[in-house]
Amino acid sequence: MSKRSESGDNNSEWSLEDLEQNTDISIDDDDFGFLVDCEGNLKTIFGSDDLFDDPPENVVKILAIFGIASAQSLSRAGITIH
């Protein structure tokens, strides 16, 4: 899926050029996906179940934006993660 530019800086920001040049649209087993509607509401999250046991910090931050305290709580609440 989408990868950061080769800067090697984990805190670097995406540039519009990075997104325009990315032609790799395959979804790998270790990718996360967030589907957001036109009003910015989270519609669904996908990733393999074992990835949600210990998600990367950036995924934790994205979940927090949508009011989800932990990825583990989703599966415990009976919410299907695709």
Secondary structure, 3 states (H helix, E strand, C coil): CCCCCCCCCCCCCCCHHHHHHCCCCCCCCCCCEEEECCCCCEEEEECCHHHHHCCCHHHHHHHHHCCCCCHHHHHHCCCCCC
